[in-house]
């Protein structure tokens, strides 16, 4: 057991649900989440705000710097002692990968073929593993904080005050290591902030520090997940001394050749395009997008591996490749595949051929409850850049999670991945993208956007540590869907995922959930409950007056053409058989095992013509894009998107009169 340094002090535990203010300043955020309904605040001695003040005073770190760093790590959330996807704990994101992996053994979330082309299946690559015997310093910062403070690792993980104390100690140590004084002037702490990031190169360290000091300049007010409101006063004239950055001894990297905005630190680390074995190659396909195919989607993933393992895997020709990876600790971005080329990442060849794949470092997928602000910001900047460059709308029909990509055929559905999962904060992400989810229609609209409050929406999940175990309570961006307007009703069914078995509350079971930002057609309203059309059935979610779970919206809907009892639904939008040239095998239509019935409606993402990219040879000159005349509509059919043939359905605006049986408009906001 570690000894306690003579100058160590025991931080007072943090009080929750208190409202305190550092000073009045410009607001960077106007968020006001509430504590969990019916949950009593944990008994603690002092507010988190006081913990920041005490730690700053004890370690001689400017309070604004400590608050700024914590904001870029966690936005001041304690996450109730649960680890991030990269094993970081508390407001300061102190990492303890060994403890996290011991508490939450990882099993992976799916067994899909990432290439997703039934015409050329990829050999099973298996889930990556984490070697806890050789962890990098960025995954063991909590150990260093324990050594500096004398606090037990358990305290640093579970008590926010102790966690802030540990972060302050690390910042002070970083300042001393640069030979810099423990100055009260925040402008003198740029180098220490850059070192705290754990970045390995000067560009990434600089972006992290720049973001921290921008937060300090702008000021920020936010209510944390414990219900406490903190304010960091604005320092609009703050100009940090960046000269200490050179003293960090970090390597210099170039963004030359990358497709990245200047606002992130980006490096080219190419994935191989090589032949191996007999008549095989990897780990992606060459193409000429957008000239041969338009890029319609960006797919958000998490890696299920540490950063070092991720980079090792993407450089193996017999593995698979995606376009970008983003590091959790500091938001560093590596590009591996040109956006003109096709990565193997989504488990659906049609989506692969039409998308860019972005992997976010995250090996702790069960429960994988949160992601760093540094990674959210880097990802949002990259996605916005790519979306503007390729004309991709910033909405949930085009910015997809891997868990929103459909199985291309019925056989693929059970193995489809479920990352980034129900804890990815889509509302915050789209605010960073500059496209927040808003109400766009009046009460009683025929279309809604799912928008639960992240803090108070706490559905019970199971299977985080082991099968059947209840996961720790945590805010989620997904709402649960029932067969009747009551919480003791059975969950809606997903026959493609479960067959005859029922949907479950499993953290990786997407069969009965709708996610923030997704849009669905209203099937019925009854009291504080709303039903949507979902996988061919009515699906009810709690939507109480005064605290709505969904926002009224406008958009386009499809419904089966008059006289059609049902229409088929597809996991890909391939051309008609007559469009395939000689030598290119016709791809079967393979309808999914669901029914879109007469009287039902579904939200439309976009219209498209069928396309198939034939790429099964190393010689890219033999690759062929098959274009058909068959038109499709992309729809939000369940938790995953799907496609229907335009000739099977009628397209209508959501505000047009339409009254299928069972619909009863409800007034009021």
HELIX and SHEET records of a PDB file:
HELIX    1   1 UNK A   48  UNK A   59  1                                  12    
HELIX    2   2 UNK A   63  UNK A   74  1                                  12    
HELIX    3   3 UNK A   79  UNK A   81  5                                   3    
HELIX    4   4 UNK A   97  UNK A  103  1                                   7    
HELIX    5   5 UNK A  137  UNK A  139  5                                   3    
HELIX    6   6 UNK A  141  UNK A  149  1                                   9    
HELIX    7   7 UNK A  153  UNK A  158  1                                   6    
HELIX    8   8 UNK A  160  UNK A  177  1                                  18    
HELIX    9   9 UNK A  186  UNK A  189  5                                   4    
HELIX   10  10 UNK A  190  UNK A  196  1                                   7    
HELIX   11  11 UNK A  202  UNK A  218  1                                  17    
HELIX   12  12 UNK A  242  UNK A  248  5                                   7    
HELIX   13  13 UNK A  307  UNK A  314  1                                   8    
HELIX   14  14 UNK A  349  UNK A  353  1                                   5    
HELIX   15  15 UNK A  373  UNK A  390  1                                  18    
HELIX   16  16 UNK A  402  UNK A  404  5                                   3    
HELIX   17  17 UNK A  410  UNK A  415  5                                   6    
HELIX   18  18 UNK A  426  UNK A  432  1                                   7    
HELIX   19  19 UNK A  495  UNK A  498  1                                   4    
HELIX   20  20 UNK A  577  UNK A  579  5                                   3    
HELIX   21  21 UNK A  620  UNK A  622  5                                   3    
HELIX   22  22 UNK A  646  UNK A  648  5                                   3    
SHEET    1   A 2 UNK A  14  UNK A  15  0                                        
SHEET    2   A 2 UNK A  46  UNK A  47  1                                        
SHEET    1   B 2 UNK A  88  UNK A  89  0                                        
SHEET    2   B 2 UNK A  94  UNK A  95 -1                                        
SHEET    1   C 2 UNK A 220  UNK A 223  0                                        
SHEET    2   C 2 UNK A 229  UNK A 232 -1                                        
SHEET    1   D 6 UNK A 266  UNK A 268  0                                        
SHEET    2   D 6 UNK A 333  UNK A 335  1                                        
SHEET    3   D 6 UNK A 324  UNK A 326 -1                                        
SHEET    4   D 6 UNK A 355  UNK A 360  1                                        
SHEET    5   D 6 UNK A 297  UNK A 302  1                                        
SHEET    6   D 6 UNK A 399  UNK A 401  1                                        
SHEET    1   E 2 UNK A 274  UNK A 276  0                                        
SHEET    2   E 2 UNK A 280  UNK A 282 -1                                        
SHEET    1   F 5 UNK A 537  UNK A 542  0                                        
SHEET    2   F 5 UNK A 529  UNK A 534 -1                                        
SHEET    3   F 5 UNK A 519  UNK A 526 -1                                        
SHEET    4   F 5 UNK A 447  UNK A 450 -1                                        
SHEET    5   F 5 UNK A 550  UNK A 553 -1                                        
SHEET    1   G 2 UNK A 478  UNK A 480  0                                        
SHEET    2   G 2 UNK A 513  UNK A 515 -1                                        
SHEET    1   H 5 UNK A 641  UNK A 645  0                                        
SHEET    2   H 5 UNK A 624  UNK A 636 -1                                        
SHEET    3   H 5 UNK A 602  UNK A 614 -1                                        
SHEET    4   H 5 UNK A 556  UNK A 560 -1                                        
SHEET    5   H 5 UNK A 649  UNK A 653 -1                                        
SHEET    1   I 2 UNK A 566  UNK A 567  0                                        
SHEET    2   I 2 UNK A 596  UNK A 597 -1                                        
END                                                                             
